């Protein structure tokens, strides 16, 4: 007697929740005065040099809370629309890690600092997606285990570096509101940008300043009308957006194959932890996932509760800058910058600040605020981006100052230089910090503003290119290039090509309307 065939699969639906670990860039660690490797001053510290008795877990060493880390965490919570708990508590999370000398981690369990928030992000399907924030709590990071000797030589044992142990770590937990990998990546990118704008982290992914851990499973619709869910998989410690996308997309395929093979569905003890192999582009089983009771949480006896009063809460709120999504919207509405360009400006905190300095100085120099913003953005994302790509660096690091950008933008708006001259002058100002107008005059880039001379050159060009002029009169405006070229040659390149074109069209009365 043969067994009945398993029900056929009709459709699948992806469900993803995300845990994000953000290393906060305080100068000292979460519970000690040891320097923090997430702060730029200590990025390249030699192994095991950022350690003190608290980090090493020596007998009698007592933790003391880092107030600034709490403030940074609360800022992130506010930006995510969370409620900031007036009272939160520290707990011991007990488990063995070779790189956590105490044998437990100080974390927050039942009374976290931040909770019940949400973040709206652009959705792949169009519009926006609202992603719920369940909680954001503080804890301390672990150290690191390595398996290579200096110079990249393989080592069969494990090398322990405790520099990272005790680093302030903000863990942000989302609701399982994602239904595609693209939205998860968008959220992760927006969150990284938000945290960088707040100044709470450098956000250098390669250094582990932000690590992502998606919790992934599928809803399977069966042809017999039943709905089942595959076991949840948590993929640990992803430190690139490429890995985040790859792990989710791989799991979406693997979990279907696993269910077809064994029929296993979500239930007690079914959750597993997997790692990501960045070379093979697959997830790899690590262990069965612990439940909360396995960690034997209990209140940390060496730390008092965190009490946030009105005055402290308002002082933290006063530090909040304009957030990236609001800033992007303002650039579009106030400066007329295209959405794509506004996104490019806000995607980098340092470029965004550089742009705003350029816009402010250009406006102070006489340009309207809207034109100053629009023209500065256009210049930076064209002339600037081109040179940054060639140099393999960032636009704000090219050497040109915001003041010189503002001067250049004003010259272009006044018609003193043309687009080609502006691009050339931008490059020259990256190499030498000089007055833009003086440098333009020295290099022969200033356009002639003599209307009589321009009229004369236009008349001569039309007479010398009679056939092209007749084509333009007949509506074939593309023929105007030959006439404009004649004007530029006659002027020695000093005429403004745009003005010349407009005057030629006015003279010839093109039926195309220009």
N, C-alpha and C positions, 0 to 999 in steps of 0.2 A: 504494500500500500504506500503510495507516494504522498508526501506532505503537501499541503496547499502552498501555492506560489505566494510570496509576499506581495502585499498590495503595491500597486505601481505608483510612482511619484508623479504628481501633477504639476506642482509649482514649488518654488523655494523663496523664502524671504529672509534676508540677512538682518541680524540684530547685533549691534556693537555698542558697548559702553567703553569709556576710556578712563584710564587712570594716568595722570600726568605728574611726574616728580620734577619740581623746580628747585634747583639749588639757589638759595638766596645769597646775594653778593654783599653780605655784611663783612666787616673787617675781621671779626672774631667768630668763633664757632657758636653753636646753639647753646651749649651749657658750660662753656669754658672760655678762657682768654686766649687760647691757642689761635694762631692766625688761620684764616679761612681760605682754602685754595680756590674757592669760587670767586674771590675778590681779585681784580686784575693785578694787584701788587704781589700776589703770591701764586700766580698761575704756574710758574716754572720752578717751584721749590723742589729741591732734591727729595727723594723718597724718605719718609719717616722723619722729617724735620719739623713738621707742624703738629707736634704731639706734646701733651702735658700730662700730669697725673690723672686728670679727669678722663681724657681721651683714652689713656692706657688702661683705665679701670683699676688703678692701684687702690689698695685698701685705705679707707679714710678720706679719699678724695670725694668732695661733694659738688654736685652740679649747681650752677647759678644761671637763671634764665637770661637770654639775650633779648633785651627790650626792643632793640631795633628790628630784630627778626620778626617779632610779633607785629610791629607796626607795618612792616613790608607785607606780611601775610594778610593783614587786615585791609591794606590798600588793594591788593588783588581781589579779595573778597568783595569789597565795595564796587570795584570796577565790573565784577561779574554779577552784581545785583544781589549779593548774598546778605543775609542777616548776620550781623556781627554779635556773637554771644557776649553778654555782659559778664558771664562767668564760664570759663572753660578750664579743663583739668588735664593734668599730665598722667599718663599711664605707662606701666612697664609692659612691653611686648616681649615675651620670653621665647627665644629660640637660639640655637647655636649657629654662629657664623665664625669662621676662622679670623675674619677681618673686623670683628666687633668684640674687643677684649672683655667688655663687661659681661657678655653672655646674654644681654638683653638690650632692647632699643627703647629709648624714651620717646613716646608717641602720644597721640590723643585718640581715645576710643569713643566713649559714649558722650563726651561733652567737647566736641570740636570747636575751634574758633569761629569758623564760617560755615554757613549752610543755607540751603533753599534759595539758590540763585538761578540764573539763566543767561545764555549768551546767544544772540541772533547772528547767524553767519549766512553768506550767500550759498544757496543750495544748487547742486548740480542739475536738479530738475527745474530750476527757475525760481525766482523769488528768494525768500529767506527761510532758513530752518532754525527753529528755536531749540537749543540744546540745554536741557536742565542740568544744573549743578547741584548734586546731592550734598556735598560737603567739601570743605578745604581745610585740612588740618596740618599742624606743624609736627615735625619729628626730626630726628637726627639721622644723617646718612651713615652708611657703613664705609669701611675702607675698601680697598681693591686687591684682588688676587691677580697675579700675573704668572706667566709661564715662559717668559723670555728673559735672557740675560742682556745686559747692555750690548748694543750692536746687533740685536735681533737674533741672538743665538738661542736655540731651543733649550729649555731646562725641564727636566722630568718632574721636579717637585713643584711646589707652589711658593711663589714669592709674595709676601704680604707688605703692602704699603698702607700705613695708617693715616696718611695725610688727609684723606677725604673723610675719615671717621669723625663724626660729630658735626659735620657741615650742616647748617640749617636747611631743612628740606620741607618744602610745601607740597603736600600731596593733594591734588585736585581730582575729585571723582565725579564723573558725569553720570547722568541717567542713561539707560540703554536706548538712546533716541536716534542713533545713526542707522541708516538703511543702505548705505553704500560707502565704499572705501574713499571715494573722492570727497565726500562731505567730512569724513574723519580727518583727512589731510588738510582740508580748508580750515577746519576748526583748529587743528594743531598749529597751523601757520598763523592764524589770527591770534591765538592765545600767546604764542611766542612773541609776536609783535607787541601785543598788549603789555606783557610783562617787561619787555625791553623799554617801552615808552614810560612805564611806571618807574623804571630805574631799579627794579628789584633783582634783576639778573642780567648777566651779559648775554645769556642765551646762546652760547657757543656750543652747538650740538656735538662737535667732535670731542669736546672736553667733558661731555656728560652733564652740562648745565641744565638740560631738559631731556627727560627720558619718558618714553610713551609705552604704556602697557594696555593694549586693547583686549577686552573680554568679548569673545566672538562665539556666536552660535547661529543656528538656522531654524526657522520655522518651516516644516515640511508639510505641504498640503497633499494628502493622498487621495487617490481616485475613489476610495471607499468612503470618503467624506470625513475621515479623521484628520486631526492636526497634531503633529508631534514635534518635539524640539530636540535637536541634537545636544549632546553635552557641551557645556561652556568650556572654552579654551582661553587661558590667559597667556598671551605672548609677552615675555619679559624683556625689559631694558632695550627698547628700540631707540636709537639715537640719530635717526635720519628720517625724513619724510618718505624717501624712497623705500626704506625698510618697512615703515608703517603701512604704506599702501600695499607693498608686496606681501607682507604677512597676512593681511586681511583677505586679499584676493586669493592667496594660496589656500587659506583655511576654508574659504567659501566653496572651493572645489573639493578639498580633502574631506571635509565633513560629510558631503554628499556621498562620496565614495565609501567612507567608513560606515555610514548607516546602511548603505546597500549591502555591505559585506557582513556586518554583525548585528544590525538592527538596534544598536544601543541608543538609548534616549536619555534626556536629562533626568537626574534623580539624585538622591543622597550619595555623596562620595564619587559622583561622576565627573566632577570638574578636574581638569588637568592643567599643568603648566608646561609650556613649550618655549623653546628658544628659537631664534632666527639665524639661519645659516646664510650669510650675505654672499657667499660664493655660489652655493648650489641653489639659492633662492627658494628654500623650503623651510618649514618649521620642524623642530626636532623635539621629541618628548623629553622632558626633564624630570618631572615628578608628579605625583598626585597632589592636588591643591589642598593646602590646609584650610580648615574652617576657623572662625574666630576663636572658638573654645580651645583649639589646639595651641594657641599662643598664650593661654593662661594670663590674660590681662588682669592687672589689679592696679589701683591708684599708686602713683609714684610717691613714696613716703618722704623723699628728700626735697620735694618742690611744693610750694604753695600753689593754690589755684590762681588763674589769671583773672583779675578783676578789671574790667574796662568801664570807666566812668564816663560821664558826658563830656567832660573837658578833654580827656584823652582821645575819645572818639572824634570830636570835632577837630582836634589838632591833626589827626591822621587824615581826615576828609579834606582839610585845607591843602594838603600836599598833592591831591589828585590833579594831574594835568588833563588837558583835552584828550580824549581817548581816540585811538586810530580810526575807528569807524566814523565817529563824529567829525574828525578832522578831514577825512576823505570826502565826506558829504559837503563840508564847507568849501573845500577847494573847487568842487564841481559847481556849487551854487554861487559862490562869491567871486570866483576868479574865472569861471567859464572854462575850466580845465577839463578835457575829456576824461571820462570815467577810467579808462585804461591808464592814462598818464597820472591821474590822482592816485590810483592804486600803486603805481611804480614809485611815486614819491613817498608814500606813507609806509611802503614795505620795508624801508630802512630808516631806523630812528635817526641816525646821524645825517643822512641825506635830507630827511625831512626838516631837521633843524637848520641845516645849511640853506635849504630853499627858503625857509621863512625869514632868515636873516637877509637873503638876497632881495626878497619881495619887500621887506620893510625898508631897506635902504633905497631901493628903486622908487618906492612911493614917497619917501622923504625927499627924494631928489626932484620931485615934480610930476611923476607919472601918477595917474589915477590908480587906486588900490587894485582894481580889477585888471587893468592892463599890466600893471607891475607883476601881479601873480601869474597871469597867463603867459606873458612874454618870458619871465624868468624860468618858468617850468619848461617852456618850449626849448629855450636855449640849453638848459641843463640836460634835458632828455634827448637832445639831438647832438649838438657839438660836444657836450660833456660825456654822454654815454658812449659816443664813438671813441673818444680818447681813453675813457676808462677801460673799455673792452680791449683796446690795443695794448694798454699798459698792464692789463690783468689786475686792476685795482678798483677803487671806488671813486665816484665823481667828486665827492667832497675832499678827496685826498690828492687831487691832481696838482694842487699848488696855487690855483687861482682863488682869490679871497672873495667873500660875498660883496665887498665894496666894489671890486673891479667888475664882477658880474653885473651889478646894478648900473655902473657907468656904461658898460657895453650895451645893456638893454636900452638905456636912454638914448644912446647914439643911434641905435637901430630904429627906435620909435620916432626919432626926429628926422630920419631919412639921411643922416650924415654918412652912414655906411649901408651897403646892401647885404643880403643874406650871405653871400660868399665871403664878403669882407668880415662879417661878424664871426663866421666860423674860423677864419684865419686869425683874427684878432684874439679869439678865445684861446687858441693854441699858444699864441705869443704871450698872453697874460698868465698862462700856466707856467711859463718859464721865467718870467720877470714881473715883479710886482711894481708896475708903473701906471701912471695916469693913462686911462684908456684912450682919451681924446688925443693926448700928445703922441702916444704910440701909433695911433691910427694915422695921424698927420705925417709922422716920420716915415711910415711905411707906404705912404701914398694911397691909403685906403679910403680917405674922405671923399665923398661924392660931391660933384659940383652942384650948387643950388642956384645957378644962374639961369633963370627962365628964358631969357633971350637967347643964350647960347644953346640951350636944349632945343628951343624951337628951330633954331638954325640947323642944328645937326639932324633933327627929325626931317625937315624939308629936304635937306641934301640926300638923306637916306631913301626917302620916297622917290625922289627923282632918279636916283641911281639904281633903283630896283623896281622899275615900272611894272614888270610882269607880276612880281609878288604883290605889289600894291593893288593891282587889278584883281588878283585872287582874293585879297582881304576884302575889297569892296564887294565882291560877289559872295562873301560869307565864308570863305576858306581861311579861317583865322590862323590855322597852323602855319600859313605862309609868312606870318608876321615875324617869325624868328629871324629871317634873313635881314629884315629891315632893322630890327632891334640890334642885331649884331653889327650892322653898319654904324648905327649910332654909337655903340660902345667903342668901336674901333676909332671913329672920328674924335671921340672925347678922351681917348687914351685910357678908357676904362673908368673914367671919373663920373660919368653920368649914372643916374639911378635907373636900372633896367625897368623897374616897375613903372616909374614915372614916364619913361620913354614909351613903353607899350601903351599906356593910357592915352598919351598925346597922339600916337600914331593912329589908334582906333578912332579918336575924335576927329582927326583930319580926314580919314578915309570914309568915315560914316558906314562902317561894316554893317551889313544886313543881319549879321548874327547877333547884334546887340552887344558885342564885346565879349 
